Amino acid sequence: MTKAVETVSLTKRFDARLAVDDVHLTVPEGSIYGVVGANGAGKSTLLRLILGTLWPTRGEVRLFGEPLPRESASFRQRVHFVGADGEMLRSFRVHELARYSSLLYERWDAARCDRLFKALELPRDRTIRNLSTGMKMQLRLAIALSAHPDLPILDEPTNGLDPVVKRQFLQLIVQEAAGQGTTVLLATHLLEDVERIADGMAVLYQGRVLASGVIDDLKGRVRRYQAALPGGLPPAIEDDPAVSRVERKGQVFTITVEGDTADIEQRLRAAGAPFVEPIELELSDLFRYLMEKEGYSRDSVLLS
């Protein structure tokens, strides 16, 4: 496997606050890879360490097999950041920004930029300061893809987009990865975006990676089964180290199993369950499970 991004023991501390904590991450070349986490998890800091706009307290970033240098014009041609707080020349008109960008990037594709502007319905003569938040993000993506980067890095890229534009935006990312062999790294708190387009992901919490890898493999690590057990759940199953949670409603038990689940269905049937039904986990279920294991939950508060 060729690695587009690799981090080794990556750590970033701001005074007493540990923003990124010993992160080991591998992003395969040609993949779409999501970094997900609640607000404040360290996603944006991690991206900036990979970009080289922040420097780690400890650890290393490797891009395309080479250590990230402090200054390298060649990496700036290959890696392009798309984020809401990225620099834009607000007094420029849209077409002027395209012209300016064509002078910066060696692989600039004017025909591609023109097609993207048309597809995204970007108003060429409008000044950037007068664009909506969603249009600014679309403009950033169009500029990035017109430069043919090997690694676009996207930070909360679909914020401010309506559902129709968001769908088109995500389709462009998929087309870029599939058609150009580009690696796409995106950080978001929107799990539905990751589930829709990503191959792999890392779950970040308080600067630490809780789980990472191919999404289907991650979902396969945790399984749920629903079983009717008139005689109750046997202690041998409830106390099994692989069983992480048991919920009960009358005679119906929902059993969450992490790790080796090969024989759980047979054991439940042997315990007298007339039916056992596996429940497929959504990505949101997996995320919530990992967060709750860390003690992160937000219960409803009733206001009187």
Secondary structure, 3 states (H helix, E strand, C coil): CCEEEEEEEEEEEECCEEEEEEEEEEEECCCEEEEECCCCCCHHHHHHHHHCCCCCCEEEEEECCEECCCCCHHHHHHEEEEECCCCCCCCCEHHHHHHHHHHHCCCCCHHHHHHHHHHCCCCCCCEHHHCCHHHHHHHHHHHHHHCCCCEEEEECCCCCCCHHHHHHHHHHHHHHHHHHCCCEEEEECCHHHHHHHCCEEEEEECCEEEEEEEHHHHHHHEEEEEEECCCCCCHHHHCCCCEEEEEEECCEEEEEEECCCCCHHHHHHHCCCCCEEEECCCHHHHHHHHHHHCCCCCCCCCCC
